[in-house]
Amino acid sequence: MKRLAGIDEYVEDQEEWVVLQFEFDRFLVKYSSKNKPEKENK
């Protein structure tokens, strides 16, 4: 059971990391859209 608990913690960390990456991506898009012409809107 201890190994499973470790895996659960690992998965939780991964999910947190994905959320962080998502937030960072949104920040980058926001920031770069200020420095780019509007036509590259996706």
C-alpha positions in Angstrom: 0.0 0.0 0.0 2.9 2.4 0.6 3.9 2.2 -3.0 0.4 3.1 -4.1 0.4 6.1 -1.7 3.7 7.2 -3.3 2.2 7.0 -6.7 -0.8 9.0 -5.7 1.4 11.7 -4.4 3.4 11.6 -7.6 0.2 11.9 -9.7 -1.0 14.8 -7.5 2.3 16.6 -8.1 2.0 16.0 -11.9 -1.5 17.5 -11.9 -0.3 20.5 -10.0 2.6 20.9 -12.5 0.1 20.7 -15.4 -2.0 23.4 -13.8 1.1 25.5 -13.3 2.1 25.0 -16.9 -1.4 25.9 -18.1 -1.3 29.1 -16.0 2.1 30.0 -17.4 1.0 29.3 -21.0 -2.0 31.6 -20.5 0.4 34.3 -19.1 2.7 33.9 -22.0 -0.2 34.2 -24.5 -1.5 37.3 -22.7 2.0 38.9 -22.6 3.0 38.0 -26.2 -0.4 39.1 -27.6 0.4 42.6 -26.4 3.6 42.6 -28.4 2.2 41.0 -31.6 -0.3 42.1 -34.2 -3.9 41.0 -33.6 -4.1 38.8 -36.6 -2.3 35.9 -34.8 -5.3 35.4 -32.6 -6.2 31.7 -32.1 
